Amino acid sequence: MTGPGKTPREIEDLILRYRSGEMAAAEELIATFHPLIGKYMNLLLKGFFRSSDEDILKFLRCCGRVDSVKDYQRIAYYICTSLKQISKEELELTCQVALLETAKKFINIAHSYKFVLLPYIKDMLGDGISTTVVNLDTHEITEDASVEPEELDALWIQGVTAGLGFSKLTAQQRKIAKLCWELNIPDVHIRSQLGISRTTLQKEKLRIKEVLRDAYHIKEE
């Protein structure tokens, strides 16, 4: 899937524009991959999926044990019923955020999207499904090899060696910056390690970006 009316080259150009900070490209990416988001929304909201859709089947296998064809529907039903307390708007926003996160890391969005979306959905499901980390290079599920904040560069976290911009962040914000953008640790694990809520993490990430934009005089498109 490359998106309606776009060639792979056009998709790649759109991704590169987004990575360079062009916000209009983010909106265009979401619109372009609306069908991709839509099929996951059908799964999350209604438990609907095509039995021939390999991407959805892989996603479901990541969410539960599959011993027979019927197990796919069982897992899909479990997911949609467990997410009934989550609004359609929040689920759609989550799917869009996961899409943009995929675009930051991969050129082939359609191929990798399911693995980036997976931790978000598992986080919403809570204890119903054990948390795992996906190795995106091999597409195998591996146990979580989390990085404790104490293992990070202590002097940098304290602000002693942080340098311009980063020295203006709080210690917690520097931990988040290190875990999120340098070590690429999924949000669900960052929140668990730091003991903070989803809302707090999102607010902190926005604040980090604001501080660094001001420090480096970066203008938004």
Secondary structure, 3 states (H helix, E strand, C coil): CCCCCCCHHHHHHHHHHHHCCCHHHHHHHHHHCHHHHHHHHHHHHHCCCCCCCHHHHHHHHHHCCCCCHHHHHHHHHHHHHHCCCCCHHHHHHHHHHHHHHHHHHCCCHHHHHHHHHHHHHHHHHHHHCCCCEEECCCCEEECCCCCCHHHCCHHHHHCCCCCCCHHHCCHHHHHHHHHHHHCCCCHHHHHHHHCCCHHHHHHHHHHHHHHHHHHHCCCCC
